[in-house]
Amino acid sequence: MQKFDEIMPPVESHVIPIYFNTNRQKKVKIGEVLWNFKCFHRNGWLHATIQCNSTDRSPFWSISGTCRVSFGEYDSQNYSLHFTGGKSSLKLKNLKKSSIFEENYSDLIKFHVDVYKVVGIWDKSTKIDFTKPKSDIFDAFLLVLRMYSKFFDRIFHSSEHTQIVLEGGKYEEIIEFLHFLYPTDAEMTSSNVERLLNHSKRFDVEIVRNRCENWLISDHFGEKSIDFGLKLLLAERFELSRLLNEILNSLESLEDVRPLAVLSTFSSDDKATSMKEQVEYRWR
């Protein structure tokens, strides 16, 4: 078994319980990748397999650690773990004789996993907790906020108060918006891009507005994409000139324009209606 420095704490520690009689397999996320633990009987013995990041065949990643398989309070076996592309599975053979396991133990098996080293896998857990004050980063936080937001720069420049109340907008949405203003792993999707555009306009944050526009341009009408009509509406409402140009250049026929006729949002938006007419005029 590979020896790790006793003074080096594990990067992550997890206990994975498997109830053999009800569910012999469990998938969990450890170290930002998917692990699969499976137990089974074969030829009178209890066996197990551990798979780690099995869909990634690249040789440039690796995960090392230890695993203790326990059957009871005092009965366990220790194993060394080292996974990489091409070697992402470990077979644990002959853990217990099936007859002994069934006679002396409950159906619970525990895998105690300690991860000590991760190479070549990006840690996606980069988060800033904006819900709690942190004195050590507060000045830097305000500096970035004032640098990118003209709205907050005006408030902090003119206000003598230590606490500022923002009227309107949901608390969760403001926290979400901050994750796109600061370097975190927040993901832009079709369900939040319009909301982020609204807040970037409200707080006068050009950098988030540009991120939203870039995402809309790169969104290629996939299963979860934003449809053509809504993109056109967002381009008009938030004055996204690059997006509008991409949309107009993508039109190839009158058939591409006709879906706008049934878009309900245009019927109640004068500016959008005007925009629709301009696009349709191009193909008359």
C-alpha positions in Angstrom: 0.0 0.0 0.0 1.3 3.4 -1.0 2.5 5.4 2.0 1.5 9.1 2.3 3.2 11.6 4.5 1.5 11.3 7.9 1.6 15.0 8.4 -0.1 15.7 5.0 -3.8 15.9 5.4 -6.0 14.4 2.7 -7.4 16.8 0.1 -10.9 15.2 0.5 -12.3 12.5 2.7 -15.5 10.6 2.1 -17.4 7.6 3.4 -19.5 5.8 0.9 -22.0 3.3 2.4 -23.4 0.5 0.3 -26.3 -1.6 1.5 -25.6 -4.9 -0.3 -29.1 -6.3 -0.3 -30.8 -3.2 -1.6 -28.3 -1.3 -3.7 -25.0 -2.8 -4.7 -23.7 0.2 -6.6 -23.3 3.9 -5.8 -22.1 6.8 -7.8 -20.6 9.9 -6.0 -18.6 13.0 -6.9 -15.2 13.1 -5.2 -12.4 15.5 -6.2 -14.6 17.1 -8.9 -15.0 13.8 -10.8 -17.4 10.9 -10.7 -16.6 7.7 -8.8 -18.5 4.5 -9.1 -18.5 1.9 -6.2 -19.9 -1.6 -6.9 -20.1 -4.8 -4.8 -21.0 -8.3 -6.1 -20.7 -12.0 -5.3 -18.7 -14.3 -7.5 -17.5 -17.9 -7.0 -18.3 -17.8 -3.3 -16.5 -14.5 -2.6 -17.5 -10.9 -2.1 -15.7 -8.6 -4.6 -15.8 -4.9 -5.4 -14.7 -2.5 -8.1 -13.9 1.2 -7.8 -14.0 3.4 -10.9 -12.8 7.0 -11.0 -13.3 9.5 -13.8 -13.7 6.6 -16.2 -14.8 8.7 -19.2 -11.6 10.7 -19.3 -8.9 8.7 -21.2 -6.3 11.5 -21.1 -3.0 10.5 -19.5 -2.5 14.0 -18.1 -4.7 13.6 -15.0 -4.2 11.4 -11.9 -5.8 10.9 -8.5 -4.0 9.2 -5.7 -5.2 8.2 -2.2 -6.2 5.4 0.0 -9.4 3.4 0.6 -10.4 1.4 3.7 -13.2 -1.1 3.1 -15.0 -1.9 6.4 -17.5 -4.6 7.1 -18.0 -3.9 10.8 -16.5 -1.8 13.6 -13.3 -3.8 13.8 -13.0 -5.5 10.5 -11.5 -3.6 7.5 -9.0 -3.9 4.7 -6.8 -1.1 3.3 -6.0 -0.4 -0.3 -3.9 2.1 -2.2 -5.5 4.1 -5.0 -4.0 5.6 -8.1 -6.2 6.4 -11.1 -5.3 8.0 -14.4 -6.4 7.8 -18.0 -6.3 4.2 -19.2 -6.3 3.0 -15.6 -9.4 4.3 -14.0 -10.7 1.1 -12.4 -9.5 -0.9 -9.5 -10.8 -4.4 -8.7 -10.9 -5.5 -5.1 -11.0 -9.3 -5.2 -11.8 -11.8 -2.5 -12.8 -9.3 0.2 -14.8 -11.8 2.1 -16.1 -15.3 1.6 -19.8 -14.9 0.8 -20.9 -17.4 3.4 -18.9 -15.6 6.2 -20.2 -12.2 5.1 -23.8 -13.3 5.1 -23.5 -15.1 8.4 -21.5 -12.5 10.4 -22.2 -9.1 9.0 -25.1 -6.9 8.2 -25.6 -5.9 4.5 -23.7 -2.6 5.1 -20.3 -2.1 3.5 -18.4 1.2 3.8 -15.7 2.6 1.6 -13.6 5.2 3.5 -11.8 7.2 0.7 -9.0 9.7 1.4 -7.8 11.7 -1.6 -4.2 13.0 -1.1 -3.1 14.2 -4.6 -5.0 15.4 -7.6 -3.2 16.3 -10.9 -4.5 17.7 -14.1 -8.1 18.2 -13.0 -9.3 21.8 -12.6 -11.0 22.5 -9.2 -14.4 23.9 -10.2 -15.3 24.8 -6.6 -13.9 28.3 -6.8 -16.6 30.3 -4.9 -16.8 33.5 -3.0 -19.3 33.6 -0.2 -21.0 37.0 -0.7 -23.5 36.3 2.1 -20.9 36.6 4.9 -18.7 39.6 5.7 -14.9 39.0 5.4 -12.7 41.8 6.7 -9.6 40.5 5.0 -11.0 40.9 1.4 -13.6 43.7 2.0 -11.4 46.5 0.6 -10.5 44.5 -2.5 -14.2 43.6 -2.9 -15.2 47.2 -2.8 -12.4 48.2 -5.2 -13.6 45.7 -7.9 -17.2 46.7 -7.3 -16.5 50.4 -7.8 -14.1 49.7 -10.7 -16.7 47.8 -12.8 -20.0 49.4 -11.7 -20.7 53.1 -12.2 -23.8 52.7 -10.1 -21.9 51.5 -7.0 -19.1 53.9 -7.6 -21.5 56.8 -7.4 -23.1 55.4 -4.2 -19.9 54.7 -2.4 -18.4 58.1 -3.5 -21.4 60.1 -2.2 -22.5 58.0 0.8 -21.2 58.4 4.3 -23.1 55.4 5.6 -21.4 52.0 6.3 -24.5 50.2 5.2 -26.3 50.7 1.9 -29.8 49.2 1.2 -30.6 48.2 -2.4 -34.3 48.6 -3.2 -35.9 46.1 -5.5 -34.5 42.9 -6.8 -34.3 39.6 -5.0 -31.4 38.8 -2.6 -30.6 35.6 -4.4 -30.4 37.3 -7.7 -28.0 40.0 -6.4 -25.7 37.2 -5.0 -25.9 35.4 -8.4 -24.9 38.6 -10.2 -21.9 39.2 -8.0 -20.6 35.7 -8.9 -20.4 36.9 -12.5 -18.7 40.1 -11.6 -15.9 38.4 -9.7 -13.8 35.5 -10.9 -15.8 32.4 -9.9 -17.0 29.3 -11.7 -20.5 30.6 -12.1 -22.1 29.2 -15.3 -24.2 31.3 -17.6 -27.3 29.5 -19.0 -30.5 30.3 -21.0 -32.4 30.6 -17.7 -30.2 33.3 -16.1 -28.8 35.3 -19.0 -31.8 37.7 -19.3 -31.7 38.2 -15.5 -28.0 39.0 -15.6 -28.6 41.5 -18.4 -31.3 43.3 -16.3 -28.9 43.6 -13.4 -26.0 44.7 -15.5 -28.2 47.5 -16.9 -29.4 48.4 -13.4 -26.0 48.5 -11.9 -24.3 49.8 -15.0 -21.8 47.0 -15.3 -20.4 46.7 -18.8 -18.2 43.7 -18.2 -21.2 41.5 -17.3 -23.2 42.9 -20.1 -20.4 41.9 -22.5 -20.2 38.4 -21.0 -23.9 38.0 -21.6 -23.6 39.2 -25.2 -20.7 36.9 -25.9 -22.6 33.9 -24.5 -25.7 34.8 -26.6 -23.5 35.0 -29.7 -21.8 31.7 -29.0 -25.1 29.9 -28.2 -25.8 27.9 -31.4 -29.4 27.1 -31.0 -28.9 23.8 -29.2 -31.4 21.9 -27.1 -31.2 24.4 -24.2 -30.5 27.5 -26.3 -32.4 30.7 -26.5 -34.5 30.9 -29.6 -34.0 33.3 -32.4 -36.9 35.6 -31.5 -35.9 36.1 -27.9 -32.3 36.8 -28.9 -33.5 39.5 -31.2 -35.7 40.9 -28.4 -32.7 40.9 -26.0 -30.5 42.5 -28.6 -33.0 45.4 -29.0 -33.9 45.8 -25.3 -30.3 45.9 -24.0 -28.7 47.5 -27.1 -26.5 44.5 -27.9 -25.2 45.7 -31.3 -22.8 42.7 -31.9 -25.5 40.2 -31.2 -27.9 42.0 -33.5 -25.4 42.1 -36.2 -24.8 38.3 -35.8 -28.6 37.7 -36.0 -29.1 39.8 -39.1 -26.1 38.1 -40.9 -27.5 34.7 -40.0 -30.8 35.3 -41.8 -30.9 33.5 -45.2 -34.6 33.6 -46.2 -38.0 34.9 -45.3 -38.7 31.6 -43.6 -36.1 32.5 -40.9 -38.1 35.7 -40.1 -41.6 34.2 -39.9 -41.3 32.7 -36.4 -41.3 36.3 -35.1 -44.9 36.8 -36.2 -46.1 34.5 -33.4 -43.7 35.6 -30.7 -46.0 37.0 -28.0 -43.4 39.4 -26.5 -43.4 41.5 -29.7 -47.1 42.2 -29.5 -46.6 44.2 -26.2 -43.3 45.8 -27.0 -43.3 48.8 -29.4 -39.6 48.8 -29.9 -39.5 45.1 -30.5 -42.4 45.3 -32.9 -40.5 48.0 -34.8 -37.4 45.8 -34.9 -39.4 42.9 -36.2 -40.8 45.1 -39.0 -37.3 46.2 -40.0 -36.1 42.6 -40.2 -39.1 41.5 -42.2 -38.7 44.5 -44.6 -35.3 43.1 -45.5 -36.9 40.1 -47.1 -39.9 41.6 -48.8 
